Amino acid sequence: MEWFTNLDWFEQTFWIIALIGSLFFTIMLVATFIGGDIDADVDADVDFDVDGGGFHFFTIKNLIAFFTIFGWSGIAALDADFGKFATIAIATVCGIVMMLIMATMFYFVSKLNDSGTLNIQNAIGAIGEVYLTVGAERSRIGKVSVRIQGSLREMEALTDEDKDLETGTVVSVRAVTSNGILIIDRLTNK
């Protein structure tokens, strides 16, 4: 404590801001890794949406990052013998840059969301393999294994072919009925 009391009030202020900011930043980081979420948006006129996505500049996480970087960059500037005005300017600019980086990062991470909902129309044109025999001329529903939206799915299927499509036959999806049954054709080598 003797070291701290030997500092002038200006340096003490930056050390207090840096240490408290770092404490909250560490808590936020640990909570993020263990699955907690302590994010709450601060309502301000500066919040704005870009393309409906949610680019939020003033959030609790961004403010914690601002004060953490503000404090440490202020200490670094004082250590480099900058004056009080220059120290405050450098610390503020560094804090704002950190807020911009974090807001941009969270904005782009939020764009990575995928609902995971299957859009059966994406099956049209896909190549698959008959899993359970499909009856000729739509006489019996069978099953095919087909990759839709990056995942292998087992789907019900019908065909207009004049012969049954046996297990192991390679097929392509031509259409999808209104109730989600695939209409398939034997894949021929052309």
LUMSEGU-633648 format. One record per atom (N, C-alpha, C): residue number from 1; atom name; x, y, z. Coordinates in nm, 3 decimals, m for minus. Atoms other than C-alpha are relative to their C-alpha. Example, Ala and Ser with C-alpha at 12.3 -4.5 7.8 and 13.67 -1.06 7.14 Angstrom:
<sites>
(site 1,'N',(0.089,m0.119,0.000))
(site 1,'CA',(1.230,m0.450,0.780))
(site 1,'C',(0.090,0.120,0.000))
(site 2,'N',(m0.082,m0.119,m0.006))
(site 2,'CA',(1.367,m0.106,0.714))
(site 2,'C',(m0.077,0.109,0.073))
</sites>
This chain:
<sites>
(site 1,'N',(0.081,m0.120,0.000))
(site 1,'CA',(0.000,0.000,0.000))
(site 1,'C',(0.085,0.126,0.000))
(site 2,'N',(m0.087,m0.117,m0.005))
(site 2,'CA',(0.295,0.233,0.055))
(site 2,'C',(0.027,0.052,m0.141))
(site 3,'N',(m0.022,m0.037,0.141))
(site 3,'CA',(0.363,0.228,m0.319))
(site 3,'C',(m0.117,0.082,m0.053))
(site 4,'N',(0.120,m0.068,0.050))
(site 4,'CA',(0.003,0.332,m0.391))
(site 4,'C',(m0.016,0.138,0.061))
(site 5,'N',(0.017,m0.130,m0.067))
(site 5,'CA',(m0.002,0.612,m0.136))
(site 5,'C',(0.106,0.101,m0.045))
(site 6,'N',(m0.103,m0.091,0.051))
(site 6,'CA',(0.319,0.755,m0.287))
(site 6,'C',(m0.036,0.058,m0.137))
(site 7,'N',(0.043,m0.052,0.130))
(site 7,'CA',(0.139,0.811,m0.620))
(site 7,'C',(m0.084,0.125,0.021))
(site 8,'N',(0.089,m0.116,m0.009))
(site 8,'CA',(m0.034,1.142,m0.689))
(site 8,'C',(m0.142,m0.043,m0.036))
(site 9,'N',(0.141,0.033,0.019))
(site 9,'CA',(m0.413,1.152,m0.717))
(site 9,'C',(m0.033,m0.039,m0.144))
(site 10,'N',(0.026,0.027,0.141))
(site 10,'CA',(m0.403,1.147,m1.099))
(site 10,'C',(0.038,m0.144,m0.035))
(site 11,'N',(m0.043,0.139,0.025))
(site 11,'CA',(m0.204,0.822,m1.116))
(site 11,'C',(m0.087,m0.098,0.078))
(site 12,'N',(0.087,0.088,m0.080))
(site 12,'CA',(m0.411,0.670,m0.834))
(site 12,'C',(m0.133,m0.023,m0.070))
(site 13,'N',(0.129,0.012,0.071))
(site 13,'CA',(m0.726,0.740,m1.034))
(site 13,'C',(0.009,m0.101,m0.113))
(site 14,'N',(m0.015,0.096,0.111))
(site 14,'CA',(m0.596,0.553,m1.337))
(site 14,'C',(0.022,m0.142,0.050))
(site 15,'N',(m0.020,0.134,m0.056))
(site 15,'CA',(m0.479,0.261,m1.123))
(site 15,'C',(m0.132,m0.058,0.052))
(site 16,'N',(0.129,0.048,m0.051))
(site 16,'CA',(m0.819,0.236,m0.953))
(site 16,'C',(m0.091,m0.040,m0.115))
(site 17,'N',(0.083,0.033,0.117))
(site 17,'CA',(m1.001,0.248,m1.288))
(site 17,'C',(0.049,m0.127,m0.067))
(site 18,'N',(m0.057,0.118,0.066))
(site 18,'CA',(m0.764,m0.010,m1.438))
(site 18,'C',(m0.026,m0.128,0.079))
(site 19,'N',(0.018,0.119,m0.082))
(site 19,'CA',(m0.789,m0.252,m1.146))
(site 19,'C',(m0.147,m0.042,0.011))
(site 20,'N',(0.143,0.032,m0.008))
(site 20,'CA',(m1.166,m0.230,m1.106))
(site 20,'C',(m0.050,m0.049,m0.136))
(site 21,'N',(0.037,0.045,0.135))
(site 21,'CA',(m1.213,m0.257,m1.485))
(site 21,'C',(0.050,m0.139,m0.029))
(site 22,'N',(m0.057,0.134,0.022))
(site 22,'CA',(m0.983,m0.558,m1.496))
(site 22,'C',(m0.073,m0.106,0.080))
(site 23,'N',(0.076,0.094,m0.083))
(site 23,'CA',(m1.172,m0.724,m1.210))
(site 23,'C',(m0.133,m0.035,m0.069))
(site 24,'N',(0.127,0.024,0.067))
(site 24,'CA',(m1.506,m0.682,m1.388))
(site 24,'C',(0.020,m0.071,m0.134))
(site 25,'N',(m0.029,0.066,0.128))
(site 25,'CA',(m1.350,m0.784,m1.721))
(site 25,'C',(0.029,m0.149,0.022))
(site 26,'N',(m0.029,0.140,m0.031))
(site 26,'CA',(m1.217,m1.105,m1.562))
(site 26,'C',(m0.127,m0.074,0.038))
(site 27,'N',(0.128,0.063,m0.036))
(site 27,'CA',(m1.557,m1.181,m1.408))
(site 27,'C',(m0.084,m0.024,m0.125))
(site 28,'N',(0.076,0.014,0.125))
(site 28,'CA',(m1.723,m1.120,m1.746))
(site 28,'C',(0.058,m0.112,m0.086))
(site 29,'N',(m0.066,0.103,0.081))
(site 29,'CA',(m1.468,m1.344,m1.921))
(site 29,'C',(m0.028,m0.139,0.056))
(site 30,'N',(0.026,0.129,m0.063))
(site 30,'CA',(m1.510,m1.629,m1.671))
(site 30,'C',(m0.148,m0.037,m0.018))
(site 31,'N',(0.143,0.027,0.018))
(site 31,'CA',(m1.890,m1.598,m1.689))
(site 31,'C',(m0.032,m0.041,m0.143))
(site 32,'N',(0.022,0.034,0.139))
(site 32,'CA',(m1.876,m1.614,m2.067))
(site 32,'C',(0.043,m0.144,m0.027))
(site 33,'N',(m0.050,0.135,0.024))
(site 33,'CA',(m1.668,m1.933,m2.062))
(site 33,'C',(m0.080,m0.107,0.073))
(site 34,'N',(0.079,0.101,m0.070))
(site 34,'CA',(m1.888,m2.108,m1.805))
(site 34,'C',(m0.147,0.006,m0.038))
(site 35,'N',(0.136,m0.002,0.053))
(site 35,'CA',(m2.205,m2.012,m1.988))
(site 35,'C',(m0.088,0.109,0.056))
(site 36,'N',(0.080,m0.110,m0.054))
(site 36,'CA',(m2.323,m1.712,m1.791))
(site 36,'C',(m0.007,0.113,m0.100))
(site 37,'N',(0.011,m0.116,0.087))
(site 37,'CA',(m2.440,m1.398,m1.962))
(site 37,'C',(m0.039,0.119,0.085))
(site 38,'N',(0.027,m0.117,m0.082))
(site 38,'CA',(m2.417,m1.066,m1.786))
(site 38,'C',(m0.017,0.123,m0.087))
(site 39,'N',(0.014,m0.112,0.091))
(site 39,'CA',(m2.488,m0.850,m2.089))
(site 39,'C',(m0.136,0.066,0.018))
(site 40,'N',(0.124,m0.078,m0.005))
(site 40,'CA',(m2.747,m0.578,m2.053))
(site 40,'C',(0.027,0.127,m0.078))
(site 41,'N',(m0.020,m0.120,0.081))
(site 41,'CA',(m2.787,m0.300,m2.303))
(site 41,'C',(m0.040,0.123,0.079))
(site 42,'N',(0.030,m0.128,m0.062))
(site 42,'CA',(m2.777,0.054,m2.173))
(site 42,'C',(m0.072,0.083,m0.105))
(site 43,'N',(0.074,m0.080,0.096))
(site 43,'CA',(m3.044,0.260,m2.342))
(site 43,'C',(0.065,0.137,m0.012))
(site 44,'N',(m0.058,m0.130,0.029))
(site 44,'CA',(m2.891,0.563,m2.506))
(site 44,'C',(m0.035,0.036,m0.142))
(site 45,'N',(0.033,m0.043,0.134))
(site 45,'CA',(m2.954,0.769,m2.813))
(site 45,'C',(0.104,m0.045,m0.103))
(site 46,'N',(m0.107,0.038,0.091))
(site 46,'CA',(m2.627,0.640,m2.962))
(site 46,'C',(m0.018,m0.144,m0.049))
(site 47,'N',(0.027,0.135,0.049))
(site 47,'CA',(m2.755,0.278,m2.990))
(site 47,'C',(m0.067,0.010,m0.136))
(site 48,'N',(0.062,0.000,0.131))
(site 48,'CA',(m2.837,0.210,m3.352))
(site 48,'C',(0.010,m0.137,m0.062))
(site 49,'N',(0.004,0.128,0.069))
(site 49,'CA',(m2.930,m0.086,m3.566))
(site 49,'C',(0.052,0.018,m0.141))
(site 50,'N',(m0.049,0.003,0.137))
(site 50,'CA',(m2.750,m0.167,m3.888))
(site 50,'C',(m0.065,m0.122,m0.065))
(site 51,'N',(0.064,0.109,0.072))
(site 51,'CA',(m2.966,m0.375,m4.123))
(site 51,'C',(m0.081,m0.088,0.096))
(site 52,'N',(0.082,0.076,m0.095))
(site 52,'CA',(m3.185,m0.478,m3.827))
(site 52,'C',(0.079,m0.095,0.087))
(site 53,'N',(m0.081,0.100,m0.066))
(site 53,'CA',(m2.893,m0.674,m3.685))
(site 53,'C',(0.026,0.027,0.146))
(site 54,'N',(m0.024,m0.027,m0.139))
(site 54,'CA',(m2.822,m0.498,m3.360))
(site 54,'C',(0.143,0.036,0.031))
(site 55,'N',(m0.133,m0.052,m0.031))
(site 55,'CA',(m2.494,m0.305,m3.359))
(site 55,'C',(m0.016,0.093,0.119))
(site 56,'N',(0.019,m0.079,m0.121))
(site 56,'CA',(m2.494,m0.181,m3.001))
(site 56,'C',(0.135,0.047,0.050))
(site 57,'N',(m0.127,m0.058,m0.042))
(site 57,'CA',(m2.217,0.056,m2.901))
(site 57,'C',(0.011,0.006,0.152))
(site 58,'N',(m0.003,m0.012,m0.146))
(site 58,'CA',(m2.312,0.113,m2.537))
(site 58,'C',(m0.067,m0.122,0.062))
(site 59,'N',(0.046,0.116,m0.075))
(site 59,'CA',(m2.343,m0.221,m2.360))
(site 59,'C',(0.087,m0.011,0.124))
(site 60,'N',(m0.079,0.019,m0.122))
(site 60,'CA',(m2.219,m0.334,m2.021))
(site 60,'C',(0.138,m0.055,m0.036))
(site 61,'N',(m0.129,0.059,0.039))
(site 61,'CA',(m1.947,m0.547,m2.186))
(site 61,'C',(0.091,0.106,m0.063))
(site 62,'N',(m0.081,m0.104,0.064))
(site 62,'CA',(m1.829,m0.255,m2.399))
(site 62,'C',(0.048,0.104,0.101))
(site 63,'N',(m0.041,m0.097,m0.101))
(site 63,'CA',(m1.825,m0.017,m2.103))
(site 63,'C',(0.109,m0.057,0.092))
(site 64,'N',(m0.105,0.064,m0.080))
(site 64,'CA',(m1.622,m0.265,m1.896))
(site 64,'C',(0.131,0.001,m0.078))
(site 65,'N',(m0.121,m0.001,0.084))
(site 65,'CA',(m1.377,m0.299,m2.186))
(site 65,'C',(0.056,0.142,m0.011))
(site 66,'N',(m0.046,m0.140,0.009))
(site 66,'CA',(m1.361,0.082,m2.220))
(site 66,'C',(0.079,0.038,0.124))
(site 67,'N',(m0.068,m0.043,m0.121))
(site 67,'CA',(m1.272,0.140,m1.857))
(site 67,'C',(0.128,m0.079,0.027))
(site 68,'N',(m0.122,0.080,m0.016))
(site 68,'CA',(m1.023,m0.147,m1.850))
(site 68,'C',(0.113,0.056,m0.086))
(site 69,'N',(m0.103,m0.052,0.092))
(site 69,'CA',(m0.835,m0.019,m2.156))
(site 69,'C',(0.032,0.146,0.033))
(site 70,'N',(m0.022,m0.140,m0.040))
(site 70,'CA',(m0.882,0.344,m2.046))
(site 70,'C',(0.101,0.006,0.115))
(site 71,'N',(m0.088,m0.001,m0.116))
(site 71,'CA',(m0.714,0.269,m1.713))
(site 71,'C',(0.142,m0.042,m0.034))
(site 72,'N',(m0.134,0.051,0.030))
(site 72,'CA',(m0.424,0.063,m1.846))
(site 72,'C',(0.075,0.087,m0.100))
(site 73,'N',(m0.070,m0.088,0.095))
(site 73,'CA',(m0.348,0.291,m2.141))
(site 73,'C',(0.036,0.133,0.065))
(site 74,'N',(m0.033,m0.120,m0.077))
(site 74,'CA',(m0.360,0.589,m1.904))
(site 74,'C',(0.124,m0.021,0.085))
(site 75,'N',(m0.119,0.033,m0.079))
(site 75,'CA',(m0.107,0.419,m1.677))
(site 75,'C',(0.123,m0.004,m0.090))
(site 76,'N',(m0.112,0.008,0.094))
(site 76,'CA',(0.113,0.345,m1.981))
(site 76,'C',(0.042,0.140,m0.046))
(site 77,'N',(m0.032,m0.136,0.045))
(site 77,'CA',(0.090,0.707,m2.097))
(site 77,'C',(0.070,0.079,0.111))
(site 78,'N',(m0.067,m0.066,m0.112))
(site 78,'CA',(0.181,0.836,m1.751))
(site 78,'C',(0.142,m0.053,0.019))
(site 79,'N',(m0.132,0.061,m0.012))
(site 79,'CA',(0.471,0.592,m1.739))
(site 79,'C',(0.095,0.051,m0.108))
(site 80,'N',(m0.080,m0.054,0.110))
(site 80,'CA',(0.590,0.735,m2.073))
(site 80,'C',(0.018,0.152,0.013))
(site 81,'N',(m0.016,m0.143,m0.031))
(site 81,'CA',(0.587,1.084,m1.915))
(site 81,'C',(m0.082,0.094,m0.088))
(site 82,'N',(0.091,m0.090,0.069))
(site 82,'CA',(0.295,1.226,m2.112))
(site 82,'C',(m0.066,0.089,0.105))
(site 83,'N',(0.070,m0.092,m0.089))
(site 83,'CA',(0.113,1.523,m1.960))
(site 83,'C',(m0.141,m0.051,0.030))
(site 84,'N',(0.134,0.043,m0.042))
(site 84,'CA',(m0.229,1.500,m1.797))
(site 84,'C',(m0.099,0.005,m0.115))
(site 85,'N',(0.093,m0.011,0.112))
(site 85,'CA',(m0.421,1.623,m2.102))
(site 85,'C',(0.026,m0.109,m0.104))
(site 86,'N',(m0.034,0.104,0.099))
(site 86,'CA',(m0.235,1.390,m2.340))
(site 86,'C',(m0.034,m0.137,0.052))
(site 87,'N',(0.033,0.130,m0.061))
(site 87,'CA',(m0.282,1.098,m2.100))
(site 87,'C',(m0.150,m0.027,m0.009))
(site 88,'N',(0.145,0.016,0.008))
(site 88,'CA',(m0.658,1.154,m2.082))
(site 88,'C',(m0.043,m0.022,m0.145))
(site 89,'N',(0.036,0.016,0.143))
(site 89,'CA',(m0.678,1.191,m2.462))
(site 89,'C',(0.038,m0.138,m0.051))
(site 90,'N',(m0.045,0.133,0.045))
(site 90,'CA',(m0.474,0.875,m2.527))
(site 90,'C',(m0.087,m0.109,0.060))
(site 91,'N',(0.082,0.102,m0.067))
(site 91,'CA',(m0.670,0.674,m2.271))
(site 91,'C',(m0.142,m0.003,m0.056))
(site 92,'N',(0.135,m0.006,0.056))
(site 92,'CA',(m1.004,0.793,m2.410))
(site 92,'C',(m0.005,m0.059,m0.140))
(site 93,'N',(m0.003,0.054,0.137))
(site 93,'CA',(m0.910,0.717,m2.771))
(site 93,'C',(0.017,m0.152,0.004))
(site 94,'N',(m0.021,0.145,m0.009))
(site 94,'CA',(m0.781,0.371,m2.674))
(site 94,'C',(m0.127,m0.071,0.049))
(site 95,'N',(0.125,0.059,m0.050))
(site 95,'CA',(m1.101,0.299,m2.477))
(site 95,'C',(m0.108,m0.003,m0.106))
(site 96,'N',(0.102,m0.005,0.105))
(site 96,'CA',(m1.325,0.409,m2.764))
(site 96,'C',(0.032,m0.099,m0.112))
(site 97,'N',(m0.040,0.098,0.102))
(site 97,'CA',(m1.126,0.202,m3.013))
(site 97,'C',(m0.036,m0.141,0.047))
(site 98,'N',(0.034,0.133,m0.054))
(site 98,'CA',(m1.171,m0.101,m2.784))
(site 98,'C',(m0.151,m0.023,m0.005))
(site 99,'N',(0.145,0.014,0.007))
(site 99,'CA',(m1.545,m0.036,m2.764))
(site 99,'C',(m0.045,m0.028,m0.143))
(site 100,'N',(0.035,0.024,0.141))
(site 100,'CA',(m1.565,m0.019,m3.145))
(site 100,'C',(0.036,m0.141,m0.043))
(site 101,'N',(m0.042,0.136,0.035))
(site 101,'CA',(m1.370,m0.343,m3.181))
(site 101,'C',(m0.097,m0.101,0.058))
(site 102,'N',(0.091,0.097,m0.063))
(site 102,'CA',(m1.593,m0.525,m2.933))
(site 102,'C',(m0.140,0.007,m0.059))
(site 103,'N',(0.133,m0.012,0.059))
(site 103,'CA',(m1.918,m0.386,m3.075))
(site 103,'C',(m0.004,m0.062,m0.138))
(site 104,'N',(m0.006,0.059,0.134))
(site 104,'CA',(m1.811,m0.484,m3.426))
(site 104,'C',(0.010,m0.152,0.009))
(site 105,'N',(m0.015,0.145,m0.017))
(site 105,'CA',(m1.703,m0.829,m3.309))
(site 105,'C',(m0.132,m0.065,0.040))
(site 106,'N',(0.128,0.057,m0.043))
(site 106,'CA',(m2.033,m0.895,m3.129))
(site 106,'C',(m0.105,0.010,m0.111))
(site 107,'N',(0.094,m0.014,0.111))
(site 107,'CA',(m2.226,m0.765,m3.430))
(site 107,'C',(0.020,m0.113,m0.100))
(site 108,'N',(m0.024,0.104,0.099))
(site 108,'CA',(m2.057,m1.007,m3.669))
(site 108,'C',(m0.021,m0.140,0.057))
(site 109,'N',(0.029,0.130,m0.062))
(site 109,'CA',(m2.079,m1.297,m3.422))
(site 109,'C',(m0.150,m0.024,0.002))
(site 110,'N',(0.146,0.018,m0.001))
(site 110,'CA',(m2.454,m1.235,m3.394))
(site 110,'C',(m0.054,m0.036,m0.138))
(site 111,'N',(0.042,0.034,0.137))
(site 111,'CA',(m2.479,m1.269,m3.773))
(site 111,'C',(0.025,m0.146,m0.032))
(site 112,'N',(m0.031,0.139,0.025))
(site 112,'CA',(m2.347,m1.626,m3.746))
(site 112,'C',(m0.112,m0.094,0.043))
(site 113,'N',(0.111,0.083,m0.045))
(site 113,'CA',(m2.674,m1.749,m3.598))
(site 113,'C',(m0.066,m0.072,m0.116))
(site 114,'N',(0.073,0.080,0.098))
(site 114,'CA',(m2.852,m2.024,m3.788))
(site 114,'C',(m0.115,m0.065,0.074))
(site 115,'N',(0.117,0.053,m0.071))
(site 115,'CA',(m3.204,m2.131,m3.698))
(site 115,'C',(0.000,m0.152,0.003))
(site 116,'N',(m0.002,0.146,0.004))
(site 116,'CA',(m3.141,m2.494,m3.796))
(site 116,'C',(m0.130,m0.059,m0.053))
(site 117,'N',(0.127,0.048,0.052))
(site 117,'CA',(m3.492,m2.517,m3.938))
(site 117,'C',(0.020,m0.055,m0.141))
(site 118,'N',(m0.012,0.064,0.131))
(site 118,'CA',(m3.511,m2.755,m4.232))
(site 118,'C',(m0.094,0.065,m0.100))
(site 119,'N',(0.080,m0.049,0.112))
(site 119,'CA',(m3.630,m2.595,m4.555))
(site 119,'C',(0.003,m0.111,m0.104))
(site 120,'N',(0.005,0.119,0.085))
(site 120,'CA',(m3.738,m2.900,m4.751))
(site 120,'C',(0.020,0.033,m0.148))
(site 121,'N',(m0.020,m0.040,0.140))
(site 121,'CA',(m3.726,m2.705,m5.079))
(site 121,'C',(0.148,m0.003,m0.039))
(site 122,'N',(m0.144,0.008,0.026))
(site 122,'CA',(m3.346,m2.710,m5.046))
(site 122,'C',(0.042,m0.140,m0.046))
(site 123,'N',(m0.032,0.136,0.044))
(site 123,'CA',(m3.363,m3.082,m5.127))
(site 123,'C',(m0.004,m0.014,m0.152))
(site 124,'N',(0.013,0.010,0.146))
(site 124,'CA',(m3.450,m3.016,m5.492))
(site 124,'C',(0.138,0.008,m0.064))
(site 125,'N',(m0.129,0.008,0.068))
(site 125,'CA',(m3.155,m3.116,m5.708))
(site 125,'C',(0.104,m0.082,0.076))
(site 126,'N',(m0.095,0.077,m0.081))
(site 126,'CA',(m2.985,m3.312,m5.429))
(site 126,'C',(0.007,m0.144,m0.049))
(site 127,'N',(m0.022,0.140,0.036))
(site 127,'CA',(m2.840,m3.656,m5.494))
(site 127,'C',(m0.007,m0.081,0.128))
(site 128,'N',(0.013,0.085,m0.118))
(site 128,'CA',(m2.926,m3.938,m5.257))
(site 128,'C',(0.000,m0.146,m0.038))
(site 129,'N',(0.002,0.145,0.020))
(site 129,'CA',(m2.957,m4.313,m5.216))
(site 129,'C',(m0.125,m0.057,0.064))
(site 130,'N',(0.122,0.062,m0.052))
(site 130,'CA',(m3.269,m4.524,m5.171))
(site 130,'C',(0.036,m0.084,0.122))
(site 131,'N',(m0.022,0.071,m0.125))
(site 131,'CA',(m3.286,m4.659,m4.816))
(site 131,'C',(m0.103,m0.113,0.013))
(site 132,'N',(0.108,0.099,0.006))
(site 132,'CA',(m3.622,m4.840,m4.835))
(site 132,'C',(m0.065,0.011,m0.137))
(site 133,'N',(0.049,0.003,0.138))
(site 133,'CA',(m3.762,m4.944,m5.175))
(site 133,'C',(m0.117,0.097,m0.020))
(site 134,'N',(0.103,m0.095,0.038))
(site 134,'CA',(m3.973,m4.677,m5.345))
(site 134,'C',(m0.080,m0.063,m0.114))
(site 135,'N',(0.086,0.066,0.098))
(site 135,'CA',(m4.272,m4.817,m5.539))
(site 135,'C',(m0.012,0.077,m0.130))
(site 136,'N',(0.013,m0.060,0.133))
(site 136,'CA',(m4.303,m4.753,m5.914))
(site 136,'C',(m0.130,0.077,m0.010))
(site 137,'N',(0.117,m0.082,0.030))
(site 137,'CA',(m4.549,m4.488,m6.034))
(site 137,'C',(m0.079,0.040,0.126))
(site 138,'N',(0.055,m0.050,m0.126))
(site 138,'CA',(m4.609,m4.356,m5.682))
(site 138,'C',(m0.090,m0.102,0.071))
(site 139,'N',(0.084,0.104,m0.060))
(site 139,'CA',(m4.752,m4.691,m5.567))
(site 139,'C',(0.032,m0.022,0.148))
(site 140,'N',(m0.037,0.024,m0.138))
(site 140,'CA',(m4.561,m4.706,m5.237))
(site 140,'C',(0.109,0.101,0.042))
(site 141,'N',(m0.100,m0.093,m0.053))
(site 141,'CA',(m4.374,m4.454,m5.027))
(site 141,'C',(0.119,m0.080,0.052))
(site 142,'N',(m0.122,0.058,m0.052))
(site 142,'CA',(m4.014,m4.546,m4.962))
(site 142,'C',(0.080,0.108,0.071))
(site 143,'N',(m0.085,m0.098,m0.068))
(site 143,'CA',(m3.724,m4.370,m4.796))
(site 143,'C',(0.132,0.013,m0.073))
(site 144,'N',(m0.130,m0.026,0.059))
(site 144,'CA',(m3.409,m4.208,m4.926))
(site 144,'C',(0.087,0.073,0.103))
(site 145,'N',(m0.097,m0.077,m0.079))
(site 145,'CA',(m3.096,m4.079,m4.756))
(site 145,'C',(0.054,0.107,m0.092))
(site 146,'N',(m0.041,m0.111,0.084))
(site 146,'CA',(m3.018,m3.735,m4.892))
(site 146,'C',(0.058,0.111,0.089))
(site 147,'N',(m0.064,m0.110,m0.075))
(site 147,'CA',(m2.797,m3.446,m4.779))
(site 147,'C',(m0.075,0.129,m0.031))
(site 148,'N',(0.074,m0.126,0.012))
(site 148,'CA',(m3.005,m3.133,m4.716))
(site 148,'C',(0.058,0.097,0.102))
(site 149,'N',(m0.054,m0.105,m0.087))
(site 149,'CA',(m2.857,m2.812,m4.574))
(site 149,'C',(0.119,m0.050,0.081))
(site 150,'N',(m0.124,0.044,m0.063))
(site 150,'CA',(m2.532,m2.989,m4.492))
(site 150,'C',(m0.014,m0.117,0.094))
(site 151,'N',(0.012,0.117,m0.087))
(site 151,'CA',(m2.677,m3.280,m4.298))
(site 151,'C',(m0.076,m0.111,m0.071))
(site 152,'N',(0.060,0.118,0.063))
(site 152,'CA',(m2.771,m3.632,m4.406))
(site 152,'C',(m0.131,m0.030,0.069))
(site 153,'N',(0.133,0.023,m0.055))
(site 153,'CA',(m3.142,m3.693,m4.362))
(site 153,'C',(m0.067,m0.117,m0.069))
(site 154,'N',(0.081,0.109,0.055))
(site 154,'CA',(m3.374,m3.986,m4.413))
(site 154,'C',(m0.140,0.055,m0.023))
(site 155,'N',(0.126,m0.063,0.036))
(site 155,'CA',(m3.681,m3.865,m4.600))
(site 155,'C',(m0.090,m0.098,m0.076))
(site 156,'N',(0.095,0.079,0.077))
(site 156,'CA',(m3.997,m4.022,m4.743))
(site 156,'C',(0.006,0.045,m0.146))
(site 157,'N',(m0.013,m0.033,0.141))
(site 157,'CA',(m4.000,m4.041,m5.121))
(site 157,'C',(m0.098,m0.081,m0.085))
(site 158,'N',(0.081,0.065,0.104))
(site 158,'CA',(m4.215,m4.129,m5.426))
(site 158,'C',(0.074,0.018,m0.132))
(site 159,'N',(m0.061,m0.013,0.133))
(site 159,'CA',(m4.117,m4.181,m5.788))
(site 159,'C',(m0.105,m0.020,m0.108))
(site 160,'N',(0.085,0.021,0.117))
(site 160,'CA',(m4.282,m4.164,m6.131))
(site 160,'C',(0.062,m0.103,m0.094))
(site 161,'N',(m0.067,0.103,0.083))
(site 161,'CA',(m4.041,m4.430,m6.269))
(site 161,'C',(m0.095,m0.118,m0.018))
(site 162,'N',(0.087,0.116,0.027))
(site 162,'CA',(m4.202,m4.740,m6.424))
(site 162,'C',(0.047,m0.126,0.073))
(site 163,'N',(m0.049,0.114,m0.079))
(site 163,'CA',(m3.993,m4.977,m6.205))
(site 163,'C',(0.030,0.050,0.141))
(site 164,'N',(m0.035,m0.033,m0.138))
(site 164,'CA',(m3.941,m4.988,m5.829))
(site 164,'C',(0.146,0.044,0.008))
(site 165,'N',(m0.138,m0.041,m0.028))
(site 165,'CA',(m3.632,m4.809,m5.704))
(site 165,'C',(0.044,m0.076,0.124))
(site 166,'N',(m0.043,0.089,m0.108))
(site 166,'CA',(m3.454,m5.070,m5.491))
(site 166,'C',(0.101,0.068,0.091))
(site 167,'N',(m0.099,m0.047,m0.096))
(site 167,'CA',(m3.234,m5.013,m5.187))
(site 167,'C',(0.137,0.010,m0.066))
(site 168,'N',(m0.133,m0.021,0.055))
(site 168,'CA',(m2.898,m4.869,m5.289))
(site 168,'C',(0.001,0.075,m0.133))
(site 169,'N',(0.007,m0.072,0.126))
(site 169,'CA',(m3.022,m4.700,m5.610))
(site 169,'C',(0.032,0.148,0.023))
(site 170,'N',(m0.034,m0.142,m0.010))
(site 170,'CA',(m2.869,m4.356,m5.660))
(site 170,'C',(m0.108,0.080,m0.074))
(site 171,'N',(0.111,m0.078,0.054))
(site 171,'CA',(m3.139,m4.095,m5.721))
(site 171,'C',(0.028,0.149,0.015))
(site 172,'N',(m0.004,m0.145,m0.019))
(site 172,'CA',(m3.186,m3.721,m5.759))
(site 172,'C',(m0.141,0.047,0.033))
(site 173,'N',(0.129,m0.055,m0.041))
(site 173,'CA',(m3.465,m3.515,m5.607))
(site 173,'C',(m0.047,0.099,m0.106))
(site 174,'N',(0.055,m0.085,0.105))
(site 174,'CA',(m3.685,m3.358,m5.876))
(site 174,'C',(m0.095,0.105,0.056))
(site 175,'N',(0.100,m0.091,m0.056))
(site 175,'CA',(m3.958,m3.200,m5.663))
(site 175,'C',(m0.032,m0.041,0.143))
(site 176,'N',(0.046,0.028,m0.135))
(site 176,'CA',(m4.116,m3.185,m5.319))
(site 176,'C',(m0.149,0.026,0.003))
(site 177,'N',(0.145,m0.019,m0.008))
(site 177,'CA',(m4.487,m3.235,m5.254))
(site 177,'C',(m0.033,0.098,0.112))
(site 178,'N',(0.042,m0.097,m0.101))
(site 178,'CA',(m4.687,m2.997,m5.036))
(site 178,'C',(0.010,m0.057,0.141))
(site 179,'N',(m0.012,0.059,m0.133))
(site 179,'CA',(m4.668,m3.245,m4.747))
(site 179,'C',(0.142,m0.050,0.030))
(site 180,'N',(m0.140,0.027,m0.030))
(site 180,'CA',(m4.287,m3.280,m4.767))
(site 180,'C',(0.056,m0.131,m0.050))
(site 181,'N',(m0.053,0.125,0.056))
(site 181,'CA',(m4.250,m3.605,m4.961))
(site 181,'C',(0.081,0.034,m0.125))
(site 182,'N',(m0.088,m0.027,0.113))
(site 182,'CA',(m3.962,m3.604,m5.210))
(site 182,'C',(m0.046,m0.080,m0.122))
(site 183,'N',(0.025,0.068,0.127))
(site 183,'CA',(m4.028,m3.689,m5.575))
(site 183,'C',(0.138,m0.022,m0.061))
(site 184,'N',(m0.137,0.032,0.043))
(site 184,'CA',(m3.718,m3.870,m5.699))
(site 184,'C',(0.000,m0.070,m0.135))
(site 185,'N',(m0.023,0.067,0.128))
(site 185,'CA',(m3.580,m4.000,m6.030))
(site 185,'C',(0.131,m0.077,0.014))
(site 186,'N',(m0.124,0.078,0.007))
(site 186,'CA',(m3.320,m4.268,m6.093))
(site 186,'C',(0.106,0.089,m0.064))
(site 187,'N',(m0.111,m0.078,0.055))
(site 187,'CA',(m2.986,m4.099,m6.155))
(site 187,'C',(0.065,m0.085,m0.106))
(site 188,'N',(m0.061,0.073,0.111))
(site 188,'CA',(m2.858,m4.203,m6.495))
(site 188,'C',(0.130,0.065,m0.038))
(site 189,'N',(m0.127,m0.053,0.047))
(site 189,'CA',(m2.506,m4.164,m6.621))
(site 189,'C',(m0.018,0.051,m0.142))
(site 190,'N',(0.018,m0.060,0.130))
(site 190,'CA',(m2.511,m3.928,m6.915))
(site 190,'C',(0.132,0.022,m0.065))
</sites>
